[in-house]
Amino acid sequence: STKKFLKSVLSWSEALGDVALGSLQIHELVADHAWFLSEYLTDEDAATPTAIPPPANGKDADDEDGEEFTRAALQASAVTHYALAELPAAILAKLQSLPGPTDAQIKYNHTCPPAARDALLTRSTLVFATVQNLRDARTLLTSYIQSVESRPMEDLKKNYLPPKSKNGKNKHAEKPKCAPSHVIFNSMLLSILQKDKKTGPLYTWLLKGFDKAEIANMYKADLLRGYTTKIGKLYFDIQPPPSMMDTIENMMGMMGGGGMGGGPGGMNPAMMQAMMGGMAGGGGGF
């Protein structure tokens, strides 16, 4: 099939070319094809992992990695390859075509997956950061805030942290009404990644709450956690547990032709509030 052929070409470009994760142009072709397939699916097909009957081994006959033939899987694969192709503008164009989150998708402690637009923004940012391409990550997020996100940034900042109680302590504060914002998470993430290794605890704190609230409900959460673990090691020298090393190595290998679809804890929320307060209006603080 076209999909299998493109991945084979990508694998050869990685093995024989001079770009570590494969030809940027081939990544773009793989991304274009995956997004095209995601639009081809009907709403009923998009929600059905077995829309195309798999063989006896439970995998798509055209996908040696067993990637589900769903809209979520195809869109995730598309933005991943666009990120590896260094094309933030292409990702932005795709995100602009998607609807914003529903009330259910931003409700505090929601159990449904986040809005595709939010999830794909975060996935793209994590891929960019994993391959140490913060330039394109900043370009994407800045453009997204300016042309896609319609909610006031100040409101999103306020919703990110639980409100304080009247006595100034959080112990008896009411629960937040909204889930952590993907835009604010990505903005603070990129800001932290530009600092020195001493901000490792801040990264750990930021990730802890967001992982439980949002990443856990996203497509292939374990793969995303592989990204965040790799980011912690790259930028802050946070060593992953031995059990994660094979996962990280496999993940980095998959970024090419193979297909893509604990540090210290506890951080004073006041530090997060100060960081958000210092964010530039449209620039997201990076």
C-alpha positions, 0 to 999 in steps of 0.5 A, a space after each residue: 500500500 501507499 502507507 507501507 511504501 512511504 514508510 519503507 522509503 523513509 526507513 531507507 532514507 534514514 539508513 542511507 541518508 545524512 538526516 538522523 531520523 530520515 528525509 524531511 521530504 519523506 516525513 512530509 509525504 507520510 504526514 500528508 498521506 496520514 492526514 488524507 486518510 483521516 479525512 477519508 474516514 467517516 465519523 462512524 469509521 473514525 471511532 471504530 479501531 477495526 473499521 478495516 478488518 485486521 488479520 488474525 494477528 490483530 494488526 492492520 495488514 499494512 502496518 507492521 507496528 499495529 497502528 490503529 486505523 482510526 482518526 485519532 491514530 492517523 492524525 497523531 501520526 500526521 502531526 508527528 511526521 510534520 514535526 519531524 519534517 520541521 513544518 510547524 506551519 503545516 501542523 498549524 493549518 491542520 489544527 485550524 481545521 479542527 473544532 475547539 474543545 467542548 465543555 465536557 473536554 475541558 471539565 475538571 477531572 474529565 474522563 474523555 479524551 481531550 479535544 483533538 486540537 488540544 491533544 495534537 498541539 501538545 503531541 507536536 510540541 513534545 515531538 519538537 522538544 524530544 528532537 531538540 527543535 525548540 525553534 519550531 515548537 515556539 513558532 507553532 505555539 505562538 502562531 496557535 495562540 494568535 490565530 487559533 486559540 479564542 479563549 483569553 489567555 488570562 482566563 486560561 492562566 487562572 484556570 491552570 492552578 486551583 484557586 486559593 481559599 479566603 485565608 490564603 491557603 489551598 487546603 480548603 480551596 474549592 476545586 478548579 472548574 476546568 482541566 489544565 489548559 494545553 496552551 498554558 502547559 505548552 507555553 510553560 514547558 517551552 519556557 522551562 526548557 530554555 532555562 538551566 538544569 536547576 529548573 528540573 524540579 519545576 518541569 517535574 511538578 508541571 508534568 505531574 499534574 498534566 500527565 494525570 489530567 490530560 496525557 493519561 487520556 490521550 492517544 498512546 499515552 505511554 508513547 507520550 510519556 516516553 517523550 516526556 521522560 526523554 525530555 527530562 533526561 535531555 534538558 535536566 539530566 533527570 535519569 529515567 528508571 532502568 525499566 524505561 530505557 528500552 522504551 525510550 530507545 525504541 521510541 527514538 528508533 520509531 521516529 524514523 522509518 520504524 513508524 510513529 503513530 523521576 526527578 525531585 517532586 514537589 514545587 511551590 505553586 507560587 513559582 508557577 504563578 510567577 512564571 505565568 504572570 511573566 508571560 507575554 500576552 501573545 507570546 506565551 512566555 517563551 
